[in-house]
Amino acid sequence: MARKKRREEESGSKEPPLPNPEEGTVICVIERLLGADYLMVRCADGATRKVRIPGSMRRRVWMREGDVVLVAPWDFKPDRGDVVYRYTKDEVRKLVEKGVLPEELLELIEAEEV
């Protein structure tokens, strides 16, 4: 007979840690959806990049204009990059509380919501 699965509450599992921008990654806001799995994003370092959604995220993670994403710029072509992670609204609030998200990007996010 199969074992019963425990609830997450009973097992005391913690949520995974929030991915923060490390060396080689930048927090960005999606400006436009270009199609064919490409996006135009405004990054925290002031650059505008054309990034692609990797195959592991294509049909699993849906993205819209105004979403906050973590991007890994390419070494050989810095105006391009790959999306590493998409932050949810709750995760964006946590980033704001920590002070990780710059003011310029906050203004872009608020402008997209209105």
N, C-alpha and C positions, 0 to 999 in steps of 0.2 A: 504494500500500500504506500502511496506517495505521502511525503511529509507535507504538513501545512506550512504555507509561507507566512513568515512573521510580518507584521506591519512595520513600516518604517519608524513609527513612533516608538514601538516597543524595543526595537533593536538599537535605538539611539543613534542612528546614522546622521552624520553631519553633511551639509551641502558642500560641494566642492569649492575650493577657494576661487575667488574672482580673478580672472586673468588681467594682470596689470601690464602696462606698456614697459617692456624691458628694452635692452639694447637690441636694435634691429627691428623694433615694432613701433608703430605710431597710432594714436587714437585719431579717428577721422569721423566726419559726418557725411552721409550720402547726399550729394546734390542732385544728381540725375541718374536715371537708369538708361543705359545706352542700348541694351539688348544684347543678345548672344552672350549672356553671362558676363557682361562688362558693366562697370559703374564708374561714374565720375564722383570723386570724393574731395572734400576740403580737409586737410590734415592740420594737426596741432602745430606742426613746424612751419606753417604758412604756405605750404605747397598745395597745388591742385594736382591730383594724380588720377590716371585711368587705371583702375584695378579690375582684376578678374575674380570671379567666384570659383574656387576650386571644385573639382568633381565630387569631393566628399560632402560638399555643402549644397550642391545645385538644387536638388529636389527636396532636401530635408529642412533647409533654413530659408525662409522667405524674407526678402528685404524690400524696404520701401524708402522713399525719400525722407530724410530727416532722421533715419536710424543711425545710431552710433556703432561703429565697427572698429576692430583692431586690424591694422594693415601691416604687412611685412613688405617694405619696399625692396625692389630688386637691386642687387649690387651693381650690375652692369648697365642698368638703365633706371636711374633714380626717379623718373617721372612716371614709372609704372610700379605695380605691386600686386600682391595677393591678399585676399581677405582671410584672416585667421580666425576671427570670432565676431559674432554679433551680440551686442549687449541688449538685455531686456530693459524695460523702463525702470524696474526696481534696481537693477544693477547700475543704471545711469545715476539714480539718486544716491547710491552708495559711493560712486566715483566722485560725485559733487561734494558729498560730505567729507570725503578724504582729501579733497582738493587736488585730485589728479586731473580732472577735466578743466581745461583753460576757459577763461571768460569768453573768448571769441567764439569758441564752439558752442557754448551755452546760448549765445545770442542767435546762432544759426539754427539750433534745435528749436528754440522758442518761436523763431520766425516761420519755421516749417509747420509747426502745430497750429498756428493762427490761420 
